Amino acid sequence: MTSSKLYFVALLIILSALVSSVQSIRIMDASSDCDFRGPCKKKEDCYARCEVDRPPFNNATCAPKGSNRQCCCILS
């Protein structure tokens, strides 16, 4: 019984790692839609870099790029 629970937990961890990897790849594939403008830690860091001055702040996001995160100013 314990081994089946351990197997299930391991499977969930592997699946969650795969899902987050696919999401990162999807954002990186959208890089042609982005103008990367420097490092960030959260979305709010990108508002000034992307020259967003009023809501909704849809055209600025903090996206993974390589091993760090970069401001992605979405091109319209």
N, C-alpha and C positions, 0 to 999 in steps of 0.2 A: 504494500500500500504506500509506504513512504517513497519507494523508488519511482512509482508512477506519478506522485505529486512532484517529485524533484524533476522528473522528465518533463512534466507539463510546464513547470516554472522555467526551465531551461529553454523550452520551445517558445514560450512567450517572450523571453529576453531576446532571443535570436530574431523573432518576427518584428519586435519593436525596433531593433537595430536596422533591419532591412527597410522598414517603412521610413525611418528618419533619413536613411541614406538616399532613398528614392526621392524624397521631398527635397533634399539638398541638391541633387542632380537636376531636378526639374527647375529649381530656381536658377541654377547655374546655366542651364540651357536657355533660359530666358535672358541671358546676359546681352544678347543683341538688342533687347528692348530697354536696356539700362545704360545710363551714363554713370559709371562708377566714379565717385568723387571723394574718396578718402575713408579712413577707418571710422568705425562706430561700435557702440556697445548695445544701443537700443534705437528704436525707430525715431524717437524724438531728437536724437543727435543729428539726424539727417535733414531736419526741416530747414535750417539755415544754409546748409551746403547745397540743397536742392532749390533754394530760394522759394520755399513754400511759406506764404505769409498769412494764409487764411484756411479755415476748414472747407471741405474735408481734405485731410492730408493724405490722399490716396496715391499721390505720385512720388512719395518718398518712402523708402523702406530700408531696413538694415539687413542685408542679405549675405549669406556665406559666400566667400570667394577664396578659394584655396584653403589655407589653414586658419584664416581670420575672417572677420566680417567687414564689409564695405558698404557705404551708402550707395544705394541704387536709386538714381533719379530716373523714374520711368518716363520714357519718351512717348509722346502722343502722336 
